[in-house]
Amino acid sequence: PFMDGFAVLQEIRTRQELSRIPVFVLTNSKDESHRARCRVLGCNGFYTKPITVNDLQRIIEDILLKATFAN
């Protein structure tokens, strides 16, 4: 409760035991600086709400595809 999403992402990336976990951001923000900051912090994907059921399906497929190529 004391961290925003950026701080959580940074914490995940700096802790060795968590650093290999893929992180995908789903946010209300359309601010390009937020997307850029997430990339710098090591985000694997960035998706903007609102989303439809079809969008959610596409996002899940994208995450699974990225996970397949990462291994």
N, CA, C, O and CB atoms as a CASP TS submission, in Angstrom:
PFRMAT TS
TARGET T0000
AUTHOR 0000-0000-0000
METHOD Language model
MODEL 1
PARENT N/A
ATOM      1  N   PRO     1       0.807  -1.221   0.000  1.00  0.00           N
ATOM      2  CA  PRO     1       0.000   0.000   0.000  1.00  0.00           C
ATOM      3  C   PRO     1       0.847   1.280   0.000  1.00  0.00           C
ATOM      4  O   PRO     1       0.312   2.372  -0.194  1.00  0.00           O
ATOM      5  CB  PRO     1      -0.916   0.001   1.205  1.00  0.00           C
ATOM      6  N   PHE     2       2.159   1.153   0.215  1.00  0.00           N
ATOM      7  CA  PHE     2       3.011   2.327   0.276  1.00  0.00           C
ATOM      8  C   PHE     2       3.823   2.526  -0.997  1.00  0.00           C
ATOM      9  O   PHE     2       4.666   3.420  -1.066  1.00  0.00           O
ATOM     10  CB  PHE     2       3.934   2.225   1.457  1.00  0.00           C
ATOM     11  N   MET     3       3.571   1.695  -2.004  1.00  0.00           N
ATOM     12  CA  MET     3       4.318   1.781  -3.259  1.00  0.00           C
ATOM     13  C   MET     3       3.351   1.982  -4.408  1.00  0.00           C
ATOM     14  O   MET     3       2.244   1.444  -4.403  1.00  0.00           O
ATOM     15  CB  MET     3       5.175   0.514  -3.486  1.00  0.00           C
ATOM     16  N   ASP     4       3.778   2.765  -5.400  1.00  0.00           N
ATOM     17  CA  ASP     4       3.005   2.811  -6.629  1.00  0.00           C
ATOM     18  C   ASP     4       3.519   1.710  -7.559  1.00  0.00           C
ATOM     19  O   ASP     4       4.457   0.990  -7.215  1.00  0.00           O
ATOM     20  CB  ASP     4       3.101   4.219  -7.308  1.00  0.00           C
ATOM     21  N   GLY     5       2.912   1.584  -8.719  1.00  0.00           N
ATOM     22  CA  GLY     5       3.295   0.528  -9.652  1.00  0.00           C
ATOM     23  C   GLY     5       4.738   0.613 -10.103  1.00  0.00           C
ATOM     24  O   GLY     5       5.388  -0.413 -10.303  1.00  0.00           O
ATOM     25  N   PHE     6       5.248   1.834 -10.266  1.00  0.00           N
ATOM     26  CA  PHE     6       6.645   1.996 -10.672  1.00  0.00           C
ATOM     27  C   PHE     6       7.577   1.456  -9.602  1.00  0.00           C
ATOM     28  O   PHE     6       8.558   0.778  -9.909  1.00  0.00           O
ATOM     29  CB  PHE     6       6.960   3.471 -10.953  1.00  0.00           C
ATOM     30  N   ALA     7       7.273   1.755  -8.351  1.00  0.00           N
ATOM     31  CA  ALA     7       8.117   1.284  -7.246  1.00  0.00           C
ATOM     32  C   ALA     7       8.070  -0.237  -7.135  1.00  0.00           C
ATOM     33  O   ALA     7       9.085  -0.875  -6.855  1.00  0.00           O
ATOM     34  CB  ALA     7       7.672   1.923  -5.916  1.00  0.00           C
ATOM     35  N   VAL     8       6.896  -0.813  -7.355  1.00  0.00           N
ATOM     36  CA  VAL     8       6.770  -2.273  -7.312  1.00  0.00           C
ATOM     37  C   VAL     8       7.596  -2.894  -8.434  1.00  0.00           C
ATOM     38  O   VAL     8       8.326  -3.859  -8.208  1.00  0.00           O
ATOM     39  CB  VAL     8       5.282  -2.705  -7.428  1.00  0.00           C
ATOM     40  N   LEU     9       7.484  -2.350  -9.630  1.00  0.00           N
ATOM     41  CA  LEU     9       8.254  -2.867 -10.764  1.00  0.00           C
ATOM     42  C   LEU     9       9.755  -2.761 -10.483  1.00  0.00           C
ATOM     43  O   LEU     9      10.505  -3.702 -10.742  1.00  0.00           O
ATOM     44  CB  LEU     9       7.896  -2.100 -12.059  1.00  0.00           C
ATOM     45  N   GLN    10      10.188  -1.622  -9.956  1.00  0.00           N
ATOM     46  CA  GLN    10      11.606  -1.461  -9.636  1.00  0.00           C
ATOM     47  C   GLN    10      12.047  -2.462  -8.573  1.00  0.00           C
ATOM     48  O   GLN    10      13.139  -3.023  -8.667  1.00  0.00           O
ATOM     49  CB  GLN    10      11.887  -0.031  -9.160  1.00  0.00           C
ATOM     50  N   GLU    11      11.223  -2.688  -7.581  1.00  0.00           N
ATOM     51  CA  GLU    11      11.547  -3.654  -6.523  1.00  0.00           C
ATOM     52  C   GLU    11      11.675  -5.061  -7.102  1.00  0.00           C
ATOM     53  O   GLU    11      12.600  -5.797  -6.758  1.00  0.00           O
ATOM     54  CB  GLU    11      10.468  -3.630  -5.414  1.00  0.00           C
ATOM     55  N   ILE    12      10.753  -5.430  -7.975  1.00  0.00           N
ATOM     56  CA  ILE    12      10.808  -6.755  -8.609  1.00  0.00           C
ATOM     57  C   ILE    12      12.106  -6.909  -9.392  1.00  0.00           C
ATOM     58  O   ILE    12      12.751  -7.955  -9.326  1.00  0.00           O
ATOM     59  CB  ILE    12       9.589  -6.970  -9.543  1.00  0.00           C
ATOM     60  N   ARG    13      12.488  -5.880 -10.127  1.00  0.00           N
ATOM     61  CA  ARG    13      13.675  -5.969 -10.975  1.00  0.00           C
ATOM     62  C   ARG    13      14.981  -5.925 -10.185  1.00  0.00           C
ATOM     63  O   ARG    13      16.001  -6.416 -10.669  1.00  0.00           O
ATOM     64  CB  ARG    13      13.661  -4.851 -11.982  1.00  0.00           C
ATOM     65  N   THR    14      14.976  -5.354  -8.988  1.00  0.00           N
ATOM     66  CA  THR    14      16.218  -5.267  -8.227  1.00  0.00           C
ATOM     67  C   THR    14      16.424  -6.450  -7.284  1.00  0.00           C
ATOM     68  O   THR    14      17.533  -6.651  -6.788  1.00  0.00           O
ATOM     69  CB  THR    14      16.240  -3.987  -7.438  1.00  0.00           C
ATOM     70  N   ARG    15      15.387  -7.229  -7.031  1.00  0.00           N
ATOM     71  CA  ARG    15      15.523  -8.393  -6.155  1.00  0.00           C
ATOM     72  C   ARG    15      15.839  -9.615  -7.012  1.00  0.00           C
ATOM     73  O   ARG    15      15.050 -10.005  -7.873  1.00  0.00           O
ATOM     74  CB  ARG    15      14.225  -8.623  -5.312  1.00  0.00           C
ATOM     75  N   GLN    16      16.986 -10.206  -6.766  1.00  0.00           N
ATOM     76  CA  GLN    16      17.452 -11.312  -7.596  1.00  0.00           C
ATOM     77  C   GLN    16      16.436 -12.450  -7.680  1.00  0.00           C
ATOM     78  O   GLN    16      16.243 -13.025  -8.751  1.00  0.00           O
ATOM     79  CB  GLN    16      18.761 -11.839  -7.059  1.00  0.00           C
ATOM     80  N   GLU    17      15.792 -12.777  -6.574  1.00  0.00           N
ATOM     81  CA  GLU    17      14.847 -13.896  -6.573  1.00  0.00           C
ATOM     82  C   GLU    17      13.570 -13.594  -7.366  1.00  0.00           C
ATOM     83  O   GLU    17      12.809 -14.511  -7.678  1.00  0.00           O
ATOM     84  CB  GLU    17      14.485 -14.256  -5.146  1.00  0.00           C
ATOM     85  N   LEU    18      13.330 -12.331  -7.691  1.00  0.00           N
ATOM     86  CA  LEU    18      12.138 -11.946  -8.454  1.00  0.00           C
ATOM     87  C   LEU    18      12.461 -11.428  -9.853  1.00  0.00           C
ATOM     88  O   LEU    18      11.560 -11.281 -10.679  1.00  0.00           O
ATOM     89  CB  LEU    18      11.370 -10.892  -7.700  1.00  0.00           C
ATOM     90  N   SER    19      13.703 -11.157 -10.119  1.00  0.00           N
ATOM     91  CA  SER    19      14.094 -10.411 -11.314  1.00  0.00           C
ATOM     92  C   SER    19      13.720 -11.069 -12.641  1.00  0.00           C
ATOM     93  O   SER    19      13.605 -10.377 -13.653  1.00  0.00           O
ATOM     94  CB  SER    19      15.554 -10.194 -11.287  1.00  0.00           C
ATOM     95  N   ARG    20      13.529 -12.372 -12.660  1.00  0.00           N
ATOM     96  CA  ARG    20      13.201 -13.059 -13.920  1.00  0.00           C
ATOM     97  C   ARG    20      11.703 -13.203 -14.144  1.00  0.00           C
ATOM     98  O   ARG    20      11.285 -13.744 -15.167  1.00  0.00           O
ATOM     99  CB  ARG    20      13.840 -14.428 -13.944  1.00  0.00           C
ATOM    100  N   ILE    21      10.892 -12.731 -13.213  1.00  0.00           N
ATOM    101  CA  ILE    21       9.438 -12.807 -13.357  1.00  0.00           C
ATOM    102  C   ILE    21       8.998 -11.807 -14.429  1.00  0.00           C
ATOM    103  O   ILE    21       9.327 -10.625 -14.336  1.00  0.00           O
ATOM    104  CB  ILE    21       8.718 -12.518 -11.993  1.00  0.00           C
ATOM    105  N   PRO    22       8.263 -12.262 -15.442  1.00  0.00           N
ATOM    106  CA  PRO    22       7.744 -11.322 -16.438  1.00  0.00           C
ATOM    107  C   PRO    22       6.703 -10.398 -15.791  1.00  0.00           C
ATOM    108  O   PRO    22       5.864 -10.844 -15.009  1.00  0.00           O
ATOM    109  CB  PRO    22       7.121 -12.088 -17.643  1.00  0.00           C
ATOM    110  N   VAL    23       6.771  -9.126 -16.125  1.00  0.00           N
ATOM    111  CA  VAL    23       5.836  -8.147 -15.574  1.00  0.00           C
ATOM    112  C   VAL    23       5.130  -7.443 -16.720  1.00  0.00           C
ATOM    113  O   VAL    23       5.771  -6.886 -17.611  1.00  0.00           O
ATOM    114  CB  VAL    23       6.565  -7.122 -14.661  1.00  0.00           C
ATOM    115  N   PHE    24       3.805  -7.472 -16.686  1.00  0.00           N
ATOM    116  CA  PHE    24       2.967  -6.809 -17.675  1.00  0.00           C
ATOM    117  C   PHE    24       2.087  -5.803 -16.944  1.00  0.00           C
ATOM    118  O   PHE    24       1.467  -6.133 -15.933  1.00  0.00           O
ATOM    119  CB  PHE    24       2.105  -7.841 -18.481  1.00  0.00           C
ATOM    120  N   VAL    25       2.035  -4.591 -17.450  1.00  0.00           N
ATOM    121  CA  VAL    25       1.302  -3.509 -16.799  1.00  0.00           C
ATOM    122  C   VAL    25      -0.021  -3.298 -17.510  1.00  0.00           C
ATOM    123  O   VAL    25      -0.068  -3.181 -18.735  1.00  0.00           O
ATOM    124  CB  VAL    25       2.129  -2.204 -16.787  1.00  0.00           C
ATOM    125  N   LEU    26      -1.102  -3.248 -16.727  1.00  0.00           N
ATOM    126  CA  LEU    26      -2.433  -2.903 -17.226  1.00  0.00           C
ATOM    127  C   LEU    26      -2.850  -1.653 -16.467  1.00  0.00           C
ATOM    128  O   LEU    26      -3.008  -1.690 -15.246  1.00  0.00           O
ATOM    129  CB  LEU    26      -3.479  -4.093 -17.036  1.00  0.00           C
ATOM    130  N   THR    27      -3.032  -0.542 -17.187  1.00  0.00           N
ATOM    131  CA  THR    27      -3.216   0.758 -16.537  1.00  0.00           C
ATOM    132  C   THR    27      -4.270   1.609 -17.229  1.00  0.00           C
ATOM    133  O   THR    27      -4.635   1.360 -18.378  1.00  0.00           O
ATOM    134  CB  THR    27      -1.903   1.511 -16.500  1.00  0.00           C
ATOM    135  N   ASN    28      -4.746   2.606 -16.518  1.00  0.00           N
ATOM    136  CA  ASN    28      -5.634   3.612 -17.104  1.00  0.00           C
ATOM    137  C   ASN    28      -4.850   4.697 -17.825  1.00  0.00           C
ATOM    138  O   ASN    28      -5.413   5.436 -18.632  1.00  0.00           O
ATOM    139  CB  ASN    28      -6.511   4.238 -16.026  1.00  0.00           C
ATOM    140  N   SER    29      -3.561   4.800 -17.543  1.00  0.00           N
ATOM    141  CA  SER    29      -2.750   5.896 -18.048  1.00  0.00           C
ATOM    142  C   SER    29      -2.481   5.769 -19.543  1.00  0.00           C
ATOM    143  O   SER    29      -2.097   4.709 -20.038  1.00  0.00           O
ATOM    144  CB  SER    29      -1.442   5.960 -17.295  1.00  0.00           C
ATOM    145  N   LYS    30      -2.691   6.874 -20.246  1.00  0.00           N
ATOM    146  CA  LYS    30      -2.333   6.945 -21.658  1.00  0.00           C
ATOM    147  C   LYS    30      -1.080   7.810 -21.841  1.00  0.00           C
ATOM    148  O   LYS    30      -0.702   8.138 -22.966  1.00  0.00           O
ATOM    149  CB  LYS    30      -3.510   7.511 -22.490  1.00  0.00           C
ATOM    150  N   ASP    31      -0.451   8.168 -20.736  1.00  0.00           N
ATOM    151  CA  ASP    31       0.721   9.038 -20.733  1.00  0.00           C
ATOM    152  C   ASP    31       1.934   8.267 -21.259  1.00  0.00           C
ATOM    153  O   ASP    31       2.344   7.267 -20.670  1.00  0.00           O
ATOM    154  CB  ASP    31       0.996   9.586 -19.305  1.00  0.00           C
ATOM    155  N   GLU    32       2.501   8.736 -22.361  1.00  0.00           N
ATOM    156  CA  GLU    32       3.644   8.055 -22.981  1.00  0.00           C
ATOM    157  C   GLU    32       4.849   8.017 -22.042  1.00  0.00           C
ATOM    158  O   GLU    32       5.663   7.098 -22.125  1.00  0.00           O
ATOM    159  CB  GLU    32       4.028   8.749 -24.294  1.00  0.00           C
ATOM    160  N   SER    33       4.972   8.991 -21.160  1.00  0.00           N
ATOM    161  CA  SER    33       6.103   8.974 -20.229  1.00  0.00           C
ATOM    162  C   SER    33       5.975   7.809 -19.247  1.00  0.00           C
ATOM    163  O   SER    33       6.986   7.281 -18.783  1.00  0.00           O
ATOM    164  CB  SER    33       6.191  10.310 -19.463  1.00  0.00           C
ATOM    165  N   HIS    34       4.757   7.407 -18.928  1.00  0.00           N
ATOM    166  CA  HIS    34       4.559   6.241 -18.054  1.00  0.00           C
ATOM    167  C   HIS    34       5.005   4.969 -18.765  1.00  0.00           C
ATOM    168  O   HIS    34       5.673   4.116 -18.182  1.00  0.00           O
ATOM    169  CB  HIS    34       3.074   6.120 -17.622  1.00  0.00           C
ATOM    170  N   ARG    35       4.626   4.860 -20.024  1.00  0.00           N
ATOM    171  CA  ARG    35       5.039   3.695 -20.826  1.00  0.00           C
ATOM    172  C   ARG    35       6.560   3.635 -20.921  1.00  0.00           C
ATOM    173  O   ARG    35       7.154   2.569 -20.759  1.00  0.00           O
ATOM    174  CB  ARG    35       4.414   3.753 -22.248  1.00  0.00           C
ATOM    175  N   ALA    36       7.185   4.773 -21.182  1.00  0.00           N
ATOM    176  CA  ALA    36       8.640   4.829 -21.304  1.00  0.00           C
ATOM    177  C   ALA    36       9.304   4.466 -19.975  1.00  0.00           C
ATOM    178  O   ALA    36      10.297   3.739 -19.948  1.00  0.00           O
ATOM    179  CB  ALA    36       9.091   6.232 -21.763  1.00  0.00           C
ATOM    180  N   ARG    37       8.756   4.970 -18.891  1.00  0.00           N
ATOM    181  CA  ARG    37       9.329   4.658 -17.577  1.00  0.00           C
ATOM    182  C   ARG    37       9.224   3.171 -17.275  1.00  0.00           C
ATOM    183  O   ARG    37      10.152   2.582 -16.719  1.00  0.00           O
ATOM    184  CB  ARG    37       8.626   5.466 -16.478  1.00  0.00           C
ATOM    185  N   CYS    38       8.097   2.557 -17.640  1.00  0.00           N
ATOM    186  CA  CYS    38       7.933   1.108 -17.444  1.00  0.00           C
ATOM    187  C   CYS    38       8.957   0.327 -18.260  1.00  0.00           C
ATOM    188  O   CYS    38       9.514  -0.661 -17.780  1.00  0.00           O
ATOM    189  CB  CYS    38       6.509   0.669 -17.831  1.00  0.00           C
ATOM    190  N   ARG    39       9.204   0.768 -19.493  1.00  0.00           N
ATOM    191  CA  ARG    39      10.219   0.102 -20.324  1.00  0.00           C
ATOM    192  C   ARG    39      11.595   0.189 -19.671  1.00  0.00           C
ATOM    193  O   ARG    39      12.322  -0.802 -19.606  1.00  0.00           O
ATOM    194  CB  ARG    39      10.263   0.730 -21.734  1.00  0.00           C
ATOM    195  N   VAL    40      11.944   1.373 -19.191  1.00  0.00           N
ATOM    196  CA  VAL    40      13.239   1.572 -18.541  1.00  0.00           C
ATOM    197  C   VAL    40      13.363   0.680 -17.313  1.00  0.00           C
ATOM    198  O   VAL    40      14.445   0.167 -17.023  1.00  0.00           O
ATOM    199  CB  VAL    40      13.426   3.047 -18.148  1.00  0.00           C
ATOM    200  N   LEU    41      12.260   0.492 -16.589  1.00  0.00           N
ATOM    201  CA  LEU    41      12.280  -0.329 -15.373  1.00  0.00           C
ATOM    202  C   LEU    41      12.211  -1.830 -15.671  1.00  0.00           C
ATOM    203  O   LEU    41      12.301  -2.646 -14.754  1.00  0.00           O
ATOM    204  CB  LEU    41      11.123   0.062 -14.471  1.00  0.00           C
ATOM    205  N   GLY    42      12.053  -2.196 -16.943  1.00  0.00           N
ATOM    206  CA  GLY    42      12.092  -3.611 -17.304  1.00  0.00           C
ATOM    207  C   GLY    42      10.757  -4.288 -17.493  1.00  0.00           C
ATOM    208  O   GLY    42      10.659  -5.511 -17.392  1.00  0.00           O
ATOM    209  N   CYS    43       9.737  -3.516 -17.763  1.00  0.00           N
ATOM    210  CA  CYS    43       8.403  -4.079 -18.018  1.00  0.00           C
ATOM    211  C   CYS    43       8.421  -4.901 -19.310  1.00  0.00           C
ATOM    212  O   CYS    43       9.063  -4.518 -20.288  1.00  0.00           O
ATOM    213  CB  CYS    43       7.335  -2.948 -18.109  1.00  0.00           C
ATOM    214  N   ASN    44       7.718  -6.022 -19.305  1.00  0.00           N
ATOM    215  CA  ASN    44       7.659  -6.881 -20.489  1.00  0.00           C
ATOM    216  C   ASN    44       6.532  -6.510 -21.439  1.00  0.00           C
ATOM    217  O   ASN    44       6.571  -6.882 -22.612  1.00  0.00           O
ATOM    218  CB  ASN    44       7.505  -8.315 -20.071  1.00  0.00           C
ATOM    219  N   GLY    45       5.535  -5.790 -20.961  1.00  0.00           N
ATOM    220  CA  GLY    45       4.412  -5.382 -21.788  1.00  0.00           C
ATOM    221  C   GLY    45       3.596  -4.332 -21.074  1.00  0.00           C
ATOM    222  O   GLY    45       3.568  -4.285 -19.844  1.00  0.00           O
ATOM    223  N   PHE    46       2.923  -3.479 -21.850  1.00  0.00           N
ATOM    224  CA  PHE    46       2.174  -2.360 -21.308  1.00  0.00           C
ATOM    225  C   PHE    46       0.849  -2.288 -22.041  1.00  0.00           C
ATOM    226  O   PHE    46       0.826  -2.171 -23.266  1.00  0.00           O
ATOM    227  CB  PHE    46       2.966  -1.024 -21.436  1.00  0.00           C
ATOM    228  N   TYR    47      -0.243  -2.356 -21.318  1.00  0.00           N
ATOM    229  CA  TYR    47      -1.575  -2.358 -21.912  1.00  0.00           C
ATOM    230  C   TYR    47      -2.433  -1.298 -21.227  1.00  0.00           C
ATOM    231  O   TYR    47      -2.355  -1.113 -20.013  1.00  0.00           O
ATOM    232  CB  TYR    47      -2.234  -3.760 -21.796  1.00  0.00           C
ATOM    233  N   THR    48      -3.252  -0.604 -22.018  1.00  0.00           N
ATOM    234  CA  THR    48      -4.060   0.490 -21.504  1.00  0.00           C
ATOM    235  C   THR    48      -5.530   0.106 -21.439  1.00  0.00           C
ATOM    236  O   THR    48      -6.089  -0.417 -22.403  1.00  0.00           O
ATOM    237  CB  THR    48      -3.881   1.729 -22.367  1.00  0.00           C
ATOM    238  N   LYS    49      -6.157   0.372 -20.282  1.00  0.00           N
ATOM    239  CA  LYS    49      -7.593   0.171 -20.102  1.00  0.00           C
ATOM    240  C   LYS    49      -8.317   1.364 -20.714  1.00  0.00           C
ATOM    241  O   LYS    49      -7.667   2.381 -20.953  1.00  0.00           O
ATOM    242  CB  LYS    49      -7.964   0.000 -18.586  1.00  0.00           C
ATOM    243  N   PRO    50      -9.591   1.309 -20.977  1.00  0.00           N
ATOM    244  CA  PRO    50     -10.450   0.146 -20.759  1.00  0.00           C
ATOM    245  C   PRO    50     -10.208  -0.894 -21.840  1.00  0.00           C
ATOM    246  O   PRO    50      -9.765  -0.585 -22.946  1.00  0.00           O
ATOM    247  CB  PRO    50     -11.933   0.557 -20.737  1.00  0.00           C
ATOM    248  N   ILE    51     -10.506  -2.114 -21.491  1.00  0.00           N
ATOM    249  CA  ILE    51     -10.340  -3.207 -22.442  1.00  0.00           C
ATOM    250  C   ILE    51     -11.650  -3.968 -22.575  1.00  0.00           C
ATOM    251  O   ILE    51     -12.471  -3.999 -21.658  1.00  0.00           O
ATOM    252  CB  ILE    51      -9.200  -4.155 -22.003  1.00  0.00           C
ATOM    253  N   THR    52     -11.820  -4.570 -23.724  1.00  0.00           N
ATOM    254  CA  THR    52     -12.973  -5.428 -23.968  1.00  0.00           C
ATOM    255  C   THR    52     -12.553  -6.876 -23.729  1.00  0.00           C
ATOM    256  O   THR    52     -11.380  -7.162 -23.491  1.00  0.00           O
ATOM    257  CB  THR    52     -13.530  -5.234 -25.418  1.00  0.00           C
ATOM    258  N   VAL    53     -13.503  -7.762 -23.795  1.00  0.00           N
ATOM    259  CA  VAL    53     -13.190  -9.189 -23.666  1.00  0.00           C
ATOM    260  C   VAL    53     -12.238  -9.608 -24.784  1.00  0.00           C
ATOM    261  O   VAL    53     -11.306 -10.378 -24.549  1.00  0.00           O
ATOM    262  CB  VAL    53     -14.487 -10.049 -23.704  1.00  0.00           C
ATOM    263  N   ASN    54     -12.465  -9.110 -25.986  1.00  0.00           N
ATOM    264  CA  ASN    54     -11.567  -9.430 -27.108  1.00  0.00           C
ATOM    265  C   ASN    54     -10.165  -8.879 -26.868  1.00  0.00           C
ATOM    266  O   ASN    54      -9.171  -9.533 -27.181  1.00  0.00           O
ATOM    267  CB  ASN    54     -12.131  -8.869 -28.425  1.00  0.00           C
ATOM    268  N   ASP    55     -10.093  -7.662 -26.306  1.00  0.00           N
ATOM    269  CA  ASP    55      -8.786  -7.091 -25.964  1.00  0.00           C
ATOM    270  C   ASP    55      -8.077  -7.965 -24.944  1.00  0.00           C
ATOM    271  O   ASP    55      -6.885  -8.240 -25.079  1.00  0.00           O
ATOM    272  CB  ASP    55      -8.941  -5.659 -25.421  1.00  0.00           C
ATOM    273  N   LEU    56      -8.808  -8.404 -23.919  1.00  0.00           N
ATOM    274  CA  LEU    56      -8.223  -9.237 -22.878  1.00  0.00           C
ATOM    275  C   LEU    56      -7.697 -10.543 -23.473  1.00  0.00           C
ATOM    276  O   LEU    56      -6.614 -10.999 -23.106  1.00  0.00           O
ATOM    277  CB  LEU    56      -9.255  -9.526 -21.776  1.00  0.00           C
ATOM    278  N   GLN    57      -8.448 -11.135 -24.375  1.00  0.00           N
ATOM    279  CA  GLN    57      -7.994 -12.364 -25.025  1.00  0.00           C
ATOM    280  C   GLN    57      -6.704 -12.106 -25.804  1.00  0.00           C
ATOM    281  O   GLN    57      -5.777 -12.915 -25.751  1.00  0.00           O
ATOM    282  CB  GLN    57      -9.089 -12.919 -25.964  1.00  0.00           C
ATOM    283  N   ARG    58      -6.640 -10.987 -26.526  1.00  0.00           N
ATOM    284  CA  ARG    58      -5.444 -10.640 -27.293  1.00  0.00           C
ATOM    285  C   ARG    58      -4.254 -10.405 -26.362  1.00  0.00           C
ATOM    286  O   ARG    58      -3.136 -10.824 -26.663  1.00  0.00           O
ATOM    287  CB  ARG    58      -5.701  -9.389 -28.155  1.00  0.00           C
ATOM    288  N   ILE    59      -4.493  -9.742 -25.241  1.00  0.00           N
ATOM    289  CA  ILE    59      -3.432  -9.481 -24.275  1.00  0.00           C
ATOM    290  C   ILE    59      -2.889 -10.791 -23.717  1.00  0.00           C
ATOM    291  O   ILE    59      -1.675 -10.976 -23.628  1.00  0.00           O
ATOM    292  CB  ILE    59      -3.945  -8.585 -23.135  1.00  0.00           C
ATOM    293  N   ILE    60      -3.774 -11.688 -23.347  1.00  0.00           N
ATOM    294  CA  ILE    60      -3.350 -12.987 -22.805  1.00  0.00           C
ATOM    295  C   ILE    60      -2.552 -13.758 -23.848  1.00  0.00           C
ATOM    296  O   ILE    60      -1.517 -14.345 -23.529  1.00  0.00           O
ATOM    297  CB  ILE    60      -4.574 -13.818 -22.348  1.00  0.00           C
ATOM    298  N   GLU    61      -3.023 -13.761 -25.087  1.00  0.00           N
ATOM    299  CA  GLU    61      -2.291 -14.441 -26.160  1.00  0.00           C
ATOM    300  C   GLU    61      -0.911 -13.815 -26.355  1.00  0.00           C
ATOM    301  O   GLU    61       0.072 -14.524 -26.570  1.00  0.00           O
ATOM    302  CB  GLU    61      -3.091 -14.386 -27.478  1.00  0.00           C
ATOM    303  N   ASP    62      -0.841 -12.488 -26.280  1.00  0.00           N
ATOM    304  CA  ASP    62       0.435 -11.785 -26.428  1.00  0.00           C
ATOM    305  C   ASP    62       1.391 -12.156 -25.299  1.00  0.00           C
ATOM    306  O   ASP    62       2.573 -12.402 -25.539  1.00  0.00           O
ATOM    307  CB  ASP    62       0.211 -10.263 -26.455  1.00  0.00           C
ATOM    308  N   ILE    63       0.886 -12.195 -24.079  1.00  0.00           N
ATOM    309  CA  ILE    63       1.711 -12.566 -22.924  1.00  0.00           C
ATOM    310  C   ILE    63       2.217 -13.996 -23.070  1.00  0.00           C
ATOM    311  O   ILE    63       3.391 -14.272 -22.824  1.00  0.00           O
ATOM    312  CB  ILE    63       0.913 -12.413 -21.611  1.00  0.00           C
ATOM    313  N   LEU    64       1.339 -14.893 -23.466  1.00  0.00           N
ATOM    314  CA  LEU    64       1.752 -16.297 -23.625  1.00  0.00           C
ATOM    315  C   LEU    64       2.766 -16.449 -24.746  1.00  0.00           C
ATOM    316  O   LEU    64       3.697 -17.246 -24.633  1.00  0.00           O
ATOM    317  CB  LEU    64       0.537 -17.189 -23.903  1.00  0.00           C
ATOM    318  N   LEU    65       2.599 -15.695 -25.827  1.00  0.00           N
ATOM    319  CA  LEU    65       3.535 -15.741 -26.932  1.00  0.00           C
ATOM    320  C   LEU    65       4.907 -15.224 -26.496  1.00  0.00           C
ATOM    321  O   LEU    65       5.931 -15.816 -26.836  1.00  0.00           O
ATOM    322  CB  LEU    65       3.003 -14.927 -28.114  1.00  0.00           C
ATOM    323  N   LYS    66       4.928 -14.130 -25.750  1.00  0.00           N
ATOM    324  CA  LYS    66       6.189 -13.583 -25.263  1.00  0.00           C
ATOM    325  C   LYS    66       6.847 -14.566 -24.289  1.00  0.00           C
ATOM    326  O   LYS    66       8.069 -14.716 -24.294  1.00  0.00           O
ATOM    327  CB  LYS    66       5.959 -12.212 -24.580  1.00  0.00           C
ATOM    328  N   ALA    67       6.054 -15.226 -23.467  1.00  0.00           N
ATOM    329  CA  ALA    67       6.588 -16.187 -22.497  1.00  0.00           C
ATOM    330  C   ALA    67       7.183 -17.396 -23.232  1.00  0.00           C
ATOM    331  O   ALA    67       8.196 -17.945 -22.799  1.00  0.00           O
ATOM    332  CB  ALA    67       5.475 -16.644 -21.506  1.00  0.00           C
ATOM    333  N   THR    68       6.567 -17.804 -24.322  1.00  0.00           N
ATOM    334  CA  THR    68       7.057 -18.946 -25.091  1.00  0.00           C
ATOM    335  C   THR    68       8.417 -18.622 -25.698  1.00  0.00           C
ATOM    336  O   THR    68       9.322 -19.456 -25.661  1.00  0.00           O
ATOM    337  CB  THR    68       6.052 -19.333 -26.198  1.00  0.00           C
ATOM    338  N   PHE    69       8.574 -17.425 -26.256  1.00  0.00           N
ATOM    339  CA  PHE    69       9.843 -17.061 -26.889  1.00  0.00           C
ATOM    340  C   PHE    69      10.915 -16.737 -25.871  1.00  0.00           C
ATOM    341  O   PHE    69      12.102 -16.787 -26.193  1.00  0.00           O
ATOM    342  CB  PHE    69       9.649 -15.882 -27.812  1.00  0.00           C
ATOM    343  N   ALA    70      10.526 -16.407 -24.646  1.00  0.00           N
ATOM    344  CA  ALA    70      11.503 -16.082 -23.604  1.00  0.00           C
ATOM    345  C   ALA    70      12.194 -17.333 -23.095  1.00  0.00           C
ATOM    346  O   ALA    70      13.307 -17.258 -22.575  1.00  0.00           O
ATOM    347  CB  ALA    70      10.828 -15.350 -22.443  1.00  0.00           C
ATOM    348  N   ASN    71      11.550 -18.477 -23.236  1.00  0.00           N
ATOM    349  CA  ASN    71      12.132 -19.742 -22.739  1.00  0.00           C
ATOM    350  C   ASN    71      12.861 -20.390 -23.837  1.00  0.00           C
ATOM    351  O   ASN    71      13.430 -21.466 -23.651  1.00  0.00           O
ATOM    352  CB  ASN    71      11.070 -20.694 -22.180  1.00  0.00           C
TER
END
